[in-house]
Amino acid sequence: MAVECELCKQPIRSAAARARRIGSRCWRKLRPDQRAAIRRDPARIRAALSQPAPAVDGQLPLEPQEPSQ
């Protein structure tokens, strides 16, 4: 029985991709937080993908910041 990617419906061949139910081509397109959520619970793929993107401008701070209290 061939396993299909949950996102693009293409066949999955590697054992790691079968475990997470997402093919490597689609896996590379996900954000790190989406990948972490899918690794925690592969059955909840749709919930992980519907998470909004973090509210940042995409730039890392150049200087260390003090933790806010």
C-alpha positions in Angstrom: 0.0 0.0 0.0 1.4 3.4 -1.0 1.4 6.2 1.5 0.5 9.6 0.1 1.6 13.0 1.3 -1.3 14.8 3.2 -0.6 18.0 1.4 0.2 17.2 -2.3 -1.1 13.6 -2.5 2.2 12.4 -4.1 3.6 8.9 -3.0 5.9 8.9 0.0 9.0 6.6 -0.1 11.2 7.4 2.9 10.4 6.0 6.4 10.8 9.5 8.0 8.3 11.0 5.6 5.9 8.1 6.2 6.0 8.7 9.9 5.2 12.4 9.6 2.8 11.8 6.7 4.3 14.6 4.7 6.7 14.2 1.7 10.1 15.8 1.8 9.2 18.3 -1.0 6.3 19.7 1.1 8.3 19.3 4.4 10.9 21.8 3.1 8.2 24.4 2.5 7.0 24.4 6.1 8.1 26.9 8.8 10.1 25.5 11.7 7.2 25.9 14.2 4.9 24.0 11.8 7.5 21.2 11.5 7.8 21.0 15.3 4.0 20.8 15.7 3.8 18.0 13.2 6.6 16.1 14.8 4.8 16.2 18.2 1.5 14.9 16.7 1.5 13.8 13.1 -2.2 13.0 13.2 -3.0 16.8 13.6 -1.4 18.0 10.4 -4.2 20.3 9.4 -4.2 22.0 12.9 -0.4 22.6 12.7 -0.7 24.1 9.3 -3.5 26.4 10.2 -1.5 28.1 13.0 -0.9 31.8 12.2 2.6 32.9 11.4 4.4 34.6 14.3 4.0 38.4 14.5 7.6 39.4 13.8 9.1 41.2 10.9 11.5 38.3 10.1 14.6 40.1 11.3 16.7 38.9 14.2 17.9 41.6 16.6 21.5 42.6 16.1 22.1 43.5 19.8 21.1 41.3 22.8 17.8 42.5 24.3 16.9 42.6 28.0 14.2 40.1 28.9 10.9 42.0 29.5 9.2 41.6 32.8 
